[in-house]
């Protein structure tokens, strides 16, 4: 499904699954889904944080109201650096879901 080496993702990222009430892996990988941020996603590893807690700008989706200079803001730099890890995690979750669906097809 993907050319990413999931083993290269940090262990805390590989092992993380959404824990929020009502959140599911399907919501996490939805094309129009919102990226998680620490204020609303318990246990979210730092490597998956891509939404600014101050301005709510989502760096993975490049969506929101920019309220700082992203070229000089330390928070923006850190969150932008997490985008590839976040996208890799989303592909990992999608691959797991696809494997589970295939497994169900084989057992039915």
Secondary structure, 3 states (H helix, E strand, C coil): CCCCCHHHCCHHHHHCCCCCCCCCHHHHHCCCCCCCCCCCCCCCCHHHCCECCCCCCECCCCECCCCCCCCCCHHHHHHHHCHHHHHHHHHHHHHHHHHHHHHHHHHC
